[in-house]
Amino acid sequence: CTLTAPRLTRICRVTTPSRPDQPAAAAPKGVRRALRLALYGLAGLIFLVILLFAGVQTPPGKAVLCRALSAAVAATPGLSAHIDGLEGFLPFSLRLKTLALMDHAGPWLVVSDVRFGWSLAALIAGRVEITELSAGIVRVVRSPELPPDEAPAPMVWPPSLPTLPPLLIDGLAVDRLILDAAVTGVRTETALSGRMAENGGVVAASLAAD
């Protein structure tokens, strides 16, 4: 308050405090524009994922995916692949009619009637659970003829797996495993079934051959 002459009138200035329920000042125009663009980009990304997911459920989409997978294998020098007959509800379950790996001399591994399925619920819970990994026929014709620097390393059992959540392959099966004479000296045929689990780098497997 202040006093003014000559009447010594008291003048008081009253300041009303801001109320918490009053609307805040609007964000600058540039910030609003950036937020709007970010939302548009996120919506576009979600739409693209949905579009791709829907596309791979169609026969043309599965055919394109087969060609893409074959091209990815062909990126390895001296190796090519033929992948055909992809079916199922991708990526949760799939069936593959034929998978053939080839070198310059032709096919050396042919797999038919491949089935693969995994559990989304287990993955959300922090586990990798493959409910089915099976094949009707796995035929090893011979050893692949690859360039020396691309020759595969000897198979180590049990395999050394990267650090992953606990892994379970529950339905592991091969109805007919065929090893041609070029592999073992005598053509052999058997069937395999079992399961495999990995936890903390420790691999446990149970396989039965008929």
Residue pairs with C-beta under 8 A, 6 or more apart in sequence:
1 10
1 11
1 12
1 13
2 10
2 11
3 9
3 10
3 11
4 11
26 32
27 35
55 61
56 62
56 65
56 90
57 89
57 90
62 86
62 87
62 90
63 86
65 86
65 90
66 83
66 84
66 86
69 81
69 83
70 80
70 81
70 82
70 83
73 79
73 80
73 81
73 83
73 101
74 80
74 81
76 150
77 146
77 147
77 150
78 103
78 104
78 144
78 145
78 146
78 147
78 150
79 101
79 102
79 103
79 144
79 146
79 150
80 101
80 102
80 103
81 99
81 100
81 101
81 102
82 98
82 99
82 100
82 102
82 107
83 96
83 98
83 99
83 100
84 96
84 97
84 98
85 95
85 96
85 97
85 98
86 94
86 95
86 96
86 97
87 94
87 95
87 96
87 97
88 94
88 95
92 117
92 118
92 120
93 115
93 116
93 117
93 118
93 132
94 114
94 115
94 116
94 117
95 113
95 114
95 115
95 116
96 111
96 113
96 114
96 115
96 116
97 112
97 113
98 110
98 111
98 112
99 110
99 111
99 112
99 114
100 107
100 109
100 110
100 111
101 107
101 108
101 109
101 110
101 144
102 108
103 144
103 145
103 146
104 145
105 145
107 141
108 140
108 141
108 142
108 143
108 144
108 145
109 138
109 139
109 140
109 141
109 144
110 137
110 138
110 139
110 141
111 135
111 137
111 138
111 139
112 135
112 136
112 137
113 135
113 136
113 137
113 175
114 134
114 135
114 136
115 132
115 133
115 134
115 135
116 130
116 132
116 133
117 130
117 131
117 132
117 171
118 128
118 129
118 130
118 131
119 127
119 129
119 130
119 131
122 128
122 129
122 168
123 129
123 165
126 165
126 166
127 165
127 166
127 167
127 168
128 164
128 165
128 166
128 167
128 168
129 167
129 168
129 170
130 167
130 168
130 169
130 170
130 171
131 170
131 171
132 170
132 171
133 169
133 171
133 172
133 173
134 171
134 172
134 173
134 174
134 175
135 173
135 174
135 175
136 175
136 176
137 174
137 175
137 176
137 178
138 174
138 176
138 177
138 178
139 176
139 178
139 180
140 178
140 179
140 180
140 183
141 180
141 182
141 183
142 180
142 182
142 183
143 182
143 183
144 152
146 152
158 203
158 205
159 203
160 201
161 167
161 198
161 201
161 203
163 201
164 198
166 197
166 198
166 199
166 200
167 196
167 197
167 198
167 199
168 195
168 196
168 197
168 198
169 195
169 196
169 197
170 195
171 195
172 192
172 193
172 194
172 195
172 196
172 207
173 191
173 192
173 193
173 194
174 191
174 192
174 193
175 191
176 189
176 190
176 191
177 189
177 190
177 191
177 192
178 187
178 188
178 189
179 187
179 188
179 189
180 187
181 187
190 209
190 210
191 209
191 210
192 207
192 208
192 209
192 210
193 207
193 208
193 210
194 205
194 206
194 207
194 208
195 205
195 206
196 203
196 204
196 205
196 206
197 203
197 204
197 205
198 204
